[in-house]
Amino acid sequence: MPQWVHNYRGSIKIDIDTCTACRLCYEELPEIFSDRGDGIPIVYAKVVTESLIERVFQIAQDCPSGSIILE
Ligand code: SF4
């Protein structure tokens, strides 16, 4: 894992204008994301523990519409 991933202290946002509600993020990472009820995810985790950081970066890469924004 690259060093910058260890140092990640940013926020996770969903671009609901581009999200296609494919369900991937909350099916793969339910510790962080949840379905708000209409297929669009919400980020409900207040803290991303170090053990989940790598998976968060991976799911942001895997999102087919690039709608998971790490800032
Ligand atoms: S993986 Fe991307 S497109 Fe699919 S539900 Fe999550 S944010 Fe939306």
Boltz pocket constraint, residues with backbone or C-beta under 6 A from the ligand:
constraints:
  - pocket:
      binder: B
      contacts: [[A, 14], [A, 18], [A, 19], [A, 20], [A, 21], [A, 22], [A, 23], [A, 24], [A, 25], [A, 26], [A, 39], [A, 40], [A, 41], [A, 59], [A, 62], [A, 63], [A, 64], [A, 65], [A, 66], [A, 67], [A, 68]]
      max_distance: 6.0
